[in-house]
């Protein structure tokens, strides 16, 4: 794996009003790796992702994709943002549109391809996530796992270099979660796509992550970074050990 950084987060501070969620966050994501953001509920995982995909602007600090500050002005930042695709936590498929129409939407919006070629690309993307034959189905007509796959196909519609996945296995049973993990790893290995994943699913973390950072709500930043399997064996911090061994804080237990 190349050590080249495709994403760089430098001294990021995230605030909502007077509340500071994250401060002085520094890390990089290497090209082609599966990078996972972990931590307890409320620690700022989704906040960090929102800043990394340009939905929220940092109070201070920068997020750069291939050296371009995605919160700057000018044409370069738009080009940088077109390098990413996003799978949102609840899939966020348009309920009134078929799966094919959902996947075709970004292609039609950002390209001038003829309709016939768009249809071919849509079928190819749905085939990649094992949804061939479901092009005409509405989101309400398919299972939760299939919705995740369809949302992943839409995220890949423009062949992004980076995929951001927010809780891709949440709400799924263990068998379907394992299938989604396998699909993520297959896409990463076959296409070389860089993956940034927010998840609390310990099985997924240990199965697919190359590297992870762990956020902590009290410290408002990173308390651990590295191979999650090594972090599990040598946590170096009590909260990291609790996370990987799924232990609650003693003060939070009922008396």
Secondary structure, DSSP 4 states (H G I P E B T S, - for coil): ----EEEEEEEEEEEETTEEEEEEEEEEEETT-EEEEEESTTSSHHHHHHHHTTSS--SEEEEEETTEETTSSSHHHHHHHTTEEEE-TT----TTSBHHHHHHHHHHHH----HHHHHHHHHHHHHHTT-TT-TT-BGGGS-HHHHHHHHHHHHTTT--SEEEEESTTTT--HHHHHHHHHHHHHHHHHH--EEEEE---HHHHHHH-SEEEEEETTTTEEEEEE-HHHHHHS--SHHHHHHHHT---GGGS--
